[in-house]
Amino acid sequence: MHTLIENGEVYAPARQGRRSVLLAEATIAAVGRVNRHALESLGVEHEVVDVEGCLVTPGWIDPHVHLLGGSGEQGFSTQTPEFFVDEIVRYGFTTVVGCLGVDTTMKTMPGLLAKAKALEEEGLNARVWTGGYNVPATSILGSAREDIMFIDEIIGVGEVAIADKRGMEPEARELARLMTDAYVGGMLARKAGVTHFHVGEGKRRLEKLRQVLDEFEVEPSWIYATHIERSEALMREAIALAQQGAAVDIDTADSDLAHWLRFYLDNGGDPERLTVSSDASINSPRAFAEQVTDCIVNHGMPMEQVLPLVTSNTARVLKLDQKGTLERGNVADVLVLERDTLAVRHAWAKGRCMVRDGELVARAGWLAESKREVVLVGDESPARRTGEPVGA
């Protein structure tokens, strides 16, 4: 089955103007002029979706999601629930990368991998970081290198904690060994092999990473540091690190993405080395999407400046081949957004329609035989803030 998306303004993520996008099963077959009559004359089964007045973009990528839920740092009852496909794709995310954090005891690598596989079965693209805050890294096969090499979904090590009282305070040599293990595993398996660092609120900030780079044969490009928006001092250090070739990430756990994005760019940050993530556990995909759209709709930032932070930049850093851009041969992860609000009108992941006319099509696999009724709306959720009916 082919899907012809017509009359939309394409951002691929660079602006390409009014073009058609042809999906052939799970692949983008064409971006540009597509002759509908030729498809009909050839007898190609196809659906035409007219998106006049809308924007067409690549599906968005979230590189840091606690798919099994958060650890609950105020006791067992404060653990947050796992994420389901509908909550993710409803807001335009077609690819997620799951991670463990401080808790690698109750939240396990086999459990995280199983969750990623479930999301894949339900239509999303799902990858995984091996490890957690601790060093040595928690793994499935015995080492980070083996996990990266032999488990398809695992792309690197993370989130390894530095400058955080909950971390293991690893020595620079230990970090260098772990980063090299990840790099070699990625090199041998044609994966990213980067180490994803959780940067805490500690006063040493990125000091440990600078030490590793100074004292060992470690490349800046092996580093992918997140939570860099904690302070101006940390942000300035992250800008310097990115200028050396590392990748850095701003999370959206707090509602200040526009501020920190402007700070990063105004102070010489390399826009191609920056990504944005949700750190979703307490945070949500919806809140992440709203902050991204807020930068464009309410703060006047150009679409071409913001969109790569959740598409092409992320795909490049994580070596997610054939993702993050709209071009022939890539995976058919495509969004159609309302021009004025950037709300999701349609979404396809791997060519499968997940959202149609603003209504969710995707369903969690367990629903078919379940008698459960699950409606969870956090006290700090956007739905509460906007006064929407609970469960809407």
Buried (B, 14 or more C-beta within 10 A) or exposed (E): EBBBBBBBBBBBBEEBEEBBBBBBEEBBBBBEEBEEEEBEEEEEEBEBBEBEEBBBBBBBBBBBBBBBBBBBEEEEEEBBEBBBBBBBBBBBBBBBBBBBBBBBEEBBBEBBBEBBBBBBEBBBBBBBBBBBBBBBBBBBBEBBBBBBBEBEBBBBBBBBBBBBEBBBBBEBEBBBBBBBBBBBBBEEBEBBBBBBBBBBEBEBBBBBBBBBBEEBEBEBBBBBBBBBBBEEEBBBBBBBBBEBBBBBBBBBBBEEBBBBBEBBBEEEBBBBBBBBBBBBBBBBBBBBBBBBBBBBBEEEBEBEBBBBBBBBBBBBBBBBEBBBBBBEEBBBBBBBBBEEEBBBBBBBBBBBBBBBEEEBBBBBBEEEEEEEEEEEBEEEBBBEEEEEEEEE
